[in-house]
Amino acid sequence: MSKSSAGELAREQEYVADLYGRLDVLRERTRARLDDVLAQGASGTHQNRSERDSFAGMYAQRLSRLWAVEAGLCFGRLDHADDSRLYIGRIGLSDDEQQRLLIDWRAPVAQPFYRATPAAPMGVTRRRHLYTRGRTVTGIDDDLLDLDRLADADRASLNGEAALLAALTEKRTGRMRDIVATIQAEQDRIIRGDLSGVLVVQGGPGTGKTVVALHRAAYLLYTYRERLERRGVLILGPNPTFLRYIEQVLPSLGETDVLLSSVGDLYPGVTGRRTETPEAAALKGAARMADVVAAAVRERQRVPRTPVEIRLDRFTLTLDRRTLESAQTKAVRSRRPHNQARAVFVRHLLTALTRQAARHLGRGMLDEADFAELREDLRTEEPVRLALNRLWPYLTPQQLLIGLFTSAERMSRAGLSARDSRTLLRVPPAPGEDWWSVADVPLLDEAAELLGDIDEGVLRAARRAEQEREERIAYAREVLELTGLADVMDAERFAERQQADEVYLTTAERAARDRTWAFGHVIVDEAQELSEMAWRMVMRRCPSRSMTLVGDIAQTGSAAGAASWGHVLDPYVGGRWREERLTVNYRTPAELMGVAARVLELVGPDLKAPESVRETGERPWALRAGDLGQVGTVVREEIVEGGRLVVIVPASELPEVGKAVAGAVPGAAAGPGPATLDAPVAVLSVADAKGLEFDSVIVVNPGRILAESSRGPSDLYVALTRATGRLGVVHTGPLPAVLGDLETRGGPDGPDADGPSPPAETRRSR
Ligand SMILES: Nc1ncnc2c1ncn2[C@@H]1O[C@H](COP(=O)(O)OP(=O)(O)OP(=O)(O)O)[C@@H](O)[C@H]1O
C-alpha cells in the first residue's frame, strides 16, 4: 500500500471541495425551481394547479436525492493506463459544460472500482479509496494494479483491504450502513446481475446478502430507471424491526422510492402481528392450505337440498332444489371469482322468482318492460335480498377466514382433519383486537384472489378508471414534450401526480395500497423463511418473475420455511432460476465462526460455514449461572462504552430474562419494538434477532434453543453468528456438547469476571 503524501491529500481535498461546491449549486438551482413553482400559488385552472403540483413533486424528489448524498459523496478514484482519471461517488455530477466531475458508482465505467485486480486490472493502474469526514478528506488508500509500476514495498500487500477492514471494525449504530465504497468483487457481480429471471443468492451468515440485495435494488433502479420507477421495486424483509434496521441504506444511495415490507404487512389494510403457536403457523403456511381456502369458498356456495321459501306480503315464493342447483351450476361454470359469480347466481334466481311472482299475480304473459319492472321490485324486497344473501353471500377475505377458523364444522367441510382444526380453532375477534397473524396474511391474499372484488359495479368502475388514466397519460406526454421535460420524467408518473385533488403518491405508496400491484422487481431477504403460501402471494406480486431472493437454507428457523431453493422455486419457474453464492463472512470474527461451524454440522453434516475475513484474538466464553435472574449482572459487566449488546434467549425465557436485564441495565429493551435497535442492550428471541447484528452477543441457554424447535440447530447457528466482536454463553442447565470447549468463566461476581478488553483486530490470512 502506498502512503499518501500531504500534497496528495491536499489535492484530493481541493477536488472534493469542488464536488461539494457543485452539489451546493445544484441544490440551490433545484430549490429555486421548486420555489418558483410553488410561488405560482393555488390559482389558475384545475389543469394548471395539477401541473404545478407535478413539477413541485418532481423538484422535491430531486432535492431530497441531492441532500441524501451529503455523507461520503465521493469515495474513490480510478487512474487508467491512458492517464485518464475518474472520481467515483454516490451520484453522477457534471459541470455546466457537461464535463463529468463524478461518476455514479452504478455506471458501467465505475465497475473496475469493484472488480479490477492486479491479475485482471481492466485498464486501471490505481484504485484509490478516499476517506472523508463531513466534507474533509481524512485519508487516502491506494491499490496499485499495474504490476510494472509497483514499487517492491507495494507488491507485498496487493489486496489493499484497509478500507474494508476499517469499515468492518467500526462500532455498530443499530442501523445498517451502505457499503458503496467497499463492495467486494463477488458481491459486485451479484449487484450488477441481469434484471430478468430469478436470481437466488445463497450465502452463510454475515456474507453480505442483505447489503448486496439493497445495493442491487439501487443498481437496478439506476440502470432500468424507466421500467422500474413505473412498476416499483418491492423489498420484503422478515419483520418490521429488520425493515427499520435496513431502511436508511437506500436513501443514502439516493433512492427513496422502494417499498419495504414484510409478509405480515403485504395485504393492504391488515397487519399480521398476533403471535400464534409454531404448529398453527406451519399448518397455515403449507401449500395444501390453498385447497382448504378454495374449499371454504365453495362451501359458502352450497345450496340447500330442501326448498327455500320466501314470504312476501301477498304471496310466498319457493326456490326448489332444481332451480337452486341450476343457478349454482351456472355461477360456478362462469369461472368468475365468488363475488362476481354471485351476479350470475342472483340473475338466474331472480328470473325464476319473477316468473313465479307473475303467476301469483295472474299475469302469466308479461312484456319485457313489465317483467323487468317486476324483477326490480322483487330484487329490492327485503326477504328476497336476505334469502339471496344467505344462499350466496358477498364475502370479504376477512369474513371468509373468520368464518372458517371459528367453526370446527366449516374447517372439517373444507378438508381439515379434526386435529388440524383443533390447532387452528379460534374465537371470533373482539372489537379492536389484533386478530391476524403473519401466517394469516397469505391466506387472506389467497382468499381475495378467489373471492374477487365485491361486484361487477366495482369492476366497471375500475375499467373506467383505467381508461381515464390512459387518457391522462397521453395528455401528460404532450405536456412533457411541450415543456422539454420528456427526457427527465416519465409520462405515466407525471400523469399520476396530476390526478385530480389526489395527494401526491409515489409509486411505492400506490403499490402499498393495491393488492393486485405487479412490481417490476421483487427482492426477498431471509427468503428461506417464507412459507409455501407466502410464496404464492409474493409470486402474484411479480408476474414478470424478475426477482432476487437472498437467504441461507442453513438458517431456516420457521417450521414452514424452505428446505431447498428448488423446492421453493420449481413450482413457479421450473428449473429456470440461477444461483450465486457468497462465501466470505464480513461480520463474524473467525474465533466465533469456529464455534458456529460446529453447530452448523448439526444442521447438516455437508454444510460449509463461510470463511471469516478477520480475527480479533477474542475467544468466546461460557458461564454457568444459578438462575436466569443473574443474567442481568452478567450483561451489565459485558457492556462496552458506545457498543451495542444483544442477549439472545429461547422464546420461552424472553419475559424472565427481559425483566432481569431491564432491572440491571437502565434503558435495556426486551422483545421486538421500536426501541430494539437504538437501545444499548436488547433482549431478543432468535426469530427477532434474525438478520440483525450487534457488537456483542450473549446467548442464554443454548440447550433450550436447540430443544425448543424442530429447527433448533439452525436457530442456535443464527444466534451465534450475530456478533461483530464478542460472544458469550450463559447457561443455567447443562451446556450442549457442541459448545463443550468454550472457555469457561466464573460466576457473575467470580474471579474471572473481568471487564472486556479492546479487541486486537487483524485481517485474517486466508
Ligand atoms: N463489502 C463490504 N464492505 C463493508 N461491509 C460489508 C461488506 N459486505 C458486508 N459487509 C458488512 O457485513 C455485515 C453483514 O452483512 P449482511 O447483514 O448483509 O449479511 P447477511 O449475509 O445478510 O447475514 P445474515 O444471513 O446473518 O443475515 C454488515 O455489517 C455489512 O455491512
The ligand as an SDF file (V2000), in Angstrom:
LIG
                    3D

 31 33  0  0  0  0  0  0  0  0999 V2000
  -18.1430   -5.2420    1.0560 N   0  0  0  0  0  0  0  0  0  0  0  0
  -18.4190   -4.8910    2.2850 C   0  0  0  0  0  0  0  0  0  0  0  0
  -17.8830   -3.7720    2.8420 N   0  0  0  0  0  0  0  0  0  0  0  0
  -18.1590   -3.4110    4.1130 C   0  0  0  0  0  0  0  0  0  0  0  0
  -19.0030   -4.0950    4.9030 N   0  0  0  0  0  0  0  0  0  0  0  0
  -19.5750   -5.2000    4.4080 C   0  0  0  0  0  0  0  0  0  0  0  0
  -19.3250   -5.6530    3.0860 C   0  0  0  0  0  0  0  0  0  0  0  0
  -20.0520   -6.7690    2.8810 N   0  0  0  0  0  0  0  0  0  0  0  0
  -20.7320   -6.9990    4.0080 C   0  0  0  0  0  0  0  0  0  0  0  0
  -20.4530   -6.0630    4.9320 N   0  0  0  0  0  0  0  0  0  0  0  0
  -20.9790   -5.9610    6.2850 C   0  0  0  0  0  0  0  0  0  0  0  0
  -21.0980   -7.2610    6.8360 O   0  0  0  0  0  0  0  0  0  0  0  0
  -22.2140   -7.3200    7.6970 C   0  0  0  0  0  0  0  0  0  0  0  0
  -23.0860   -8.4770    7.3200 C   0  0  0  0  0  0  0  0  0  0  0  0
  -23.7850   -8.1830    6.1360 O   0  0  0  0  0  0  0  0  0  0  0  0
  -25.2870   -8.6460    5.9230 P   0  0  0  0  0  0  0  0  0  0  0  0
  -26.1150   -8.3570    7.1190 O   0  0  0  0  0  0  0  0  0  0  0  0
  -25.7160   -8.1270    4.6070 O   0  0  0  0  0  0  0  0  0  0  0  0
  -25.0540  -10.2140    5.8480 O   0  0  0  0  0  0  0  0  0  0  0  0
  -26.1070  -11.3710    5.6150 P   0  0  0  0  0  0  0  0  0  0  0  0
  -25.4810  -12.3110    4.6600 O   0  0  0  0  0  0  0  0  0  0  0  0
  -27.4330  -10.7910    5.2380 O   0  0  0  0  0  0  0  0  0  0  0  0
  -26.1620  -12.0340    7.0430 O   0  0  0  0  0  0  0  0  0  0  0  0
  -27.2760  -12.9320    7.7590 P   0  0  0  0  0  0  0  0  0  0  0  0
  -27.5530  -14.1050    6.8770 O   0  0  0  0  0  0  0  0  0  0  0  0
  -26.6210  -13.3360    9.0220 O   0  0  0  0  0  0  0  0  0  0  0  0
  -28.4590  -12.0580    7.9720 O   0  0  0  0  0  0  0  0  0  0  0  0
  -22.9090   -5.9610    7.5990 C   0  0  0  0  0  0  0  0  0  0  0  0
  -22.4730   -5.1390    8.6450 O   0  0  0  0  0  0  0  0  0  0  0  0
  -22.4150   -5.4370    6.2900 C   0  0  0  0  0  0  0  0  0  0  0  0
  -22.4490   -4.0380    6.2410 O   0  0  0  0  0  0  0  0  0  0  0  0
  1  2  1  0
  2  3  1  0
  2  7  2  0
  3  4  2  0
  4  5  1  0
  5  6  2  0
  6  7  1  0
  6 10  1  0
  7  8  1  0
  8  9  2  0
  9 10  1  0
 10 11  1  0
 11 12  1  0
 11 30  1  0
 12 13  1  0
 13 14  1  0
 13 28  1  0
 14 15  1  0
 15 16  1  0
 16 17  2  0
 16 18  1  0
 16 19  1  0
 19 20  1  0
 20 21  2  0
 20 22  1  0
 20 23  1  0
 23 24  1  0
 24 25  2  0
 24 26  1  0
 24 27  1  0
 28 29  1  0
 28 30  1  0
 30 31  1  0
M  END
$$$$
